[in-house]
Amino acid sequence: MNILGIETSCDETAVAVVADGRTVLSSVVASQDDLHRPFGGVVPEVASRAHCERITAAIEEAVRASGLGPESIGAIAVVRGPGLVGALLVGLSAAKALALAWGKPLVAADHLHAHAYAPVLAGFDELPHVALVVSGGHTVLYIVRDRLAPEILGATLDDAAGECFDKVAHMLSLGYPGGPAIAAAAAGGNPRAVSFPLPLVSRDSLDFSFSGLKTAVYYRLRRSSTGRGPLPQISDAERRDVAASFQEAACKGLADRAVEACRRTGVGALSVGGGVACNRRLREILTEECRSAQVKVFFPPPQLCTDNAAMVAGLAALSMERGAISNLNLDADPTPLRSR
């Protein structure tokens, strides 16, 4: 079955067509980076308005690029959450309109479960496996026995990893988005120049906490542990060293918990998804630690790590197989599940 997927959970207007849950026939992603760059982060109202302006063109381009017509589309899939509620509602409205106009079933998808499914589109078929989903808005560890119902092992208790990258990049005046900016600066820095804390709650927990790491960077730049005020001027060399040291701590913490999750569950395979999974240093550390732990690790290509609609359409194929169809009363659910 050919399924058209729509993803508007944050600041990417994405539409894709996927055949049989695995073959990507088209994938269109309209980035909003230029709109949010002046603010140093995603502005929800700006994101929602941009989705409204771009969603129709993205749908038309995805259908055209797939080489199919509406009659060959078997269902419409859409992310209902988690994410920014205004942005989600744009995608939901477009999906409902298409389902009604084309007479197609409507299928809801969870954004985080879709990220955990994305490796399947690149040929990853291991079950069970541990999935690390790490992005601008979310950081979560799953054990995946059923791709439609991953079980949470751990998650961030405060900032997401990608959000922390953005905030540290802003402190360092490196620009937006923070992930690529930090990585570029870190390439010329010393990752051992500053000893920052790992973003871990405790050695006994699989949860993450990035607020302490972010605060440690702030105090380092202020050269003080108290008070407020503007950050002092720093040299380019110090900026690169702080970026490299921060990146090392963030990536090491993510890798440690992911490998520990595999050890505790006895699972020998790990997949990594979400925008932060594009970070080269994270991939290096995970590869090294997984090799030592004899865990198979899989990284999808970057276009399947960042927000995209192919993962949404792919996951929806499983829902269709089990008869999990939504009705036109489907509403947005912006809050991620935290239960275990």
Buried (B, 14 or more C-beta within 10 A) or exposed (E): BBBBBBBBBBBBBBBBBBBEBBEBBBBBBBBBEEBBEEEBBBBBEBBBBBBBEBBEEBBEBBBEBBEBEEEBBBBBBBBBBBBBBBBBBBBBBBBBBBBEEBEBBBBBBBBBBBBBBBBBBBEBEBEBBBBBBBBBBBBBBBBBEEBBEBBBBBBBBBBBBBBBBBBBBBBBEBBBBBBBBBBBBBEEBBBEBBEBEBBBBEEEBBBBBBBBBBEBBBEBBBEEEEEEEEEEEBEEEBBBBBBBBBBBBBBBBBBBBBBBBBEEBEBBBBBBBBBBBBBEBBBEBBEEBBEEBEBBBBBBEEBBBBBBBBBBBBBBBBBBEEEBBBEEEBEBBBEBBEEE
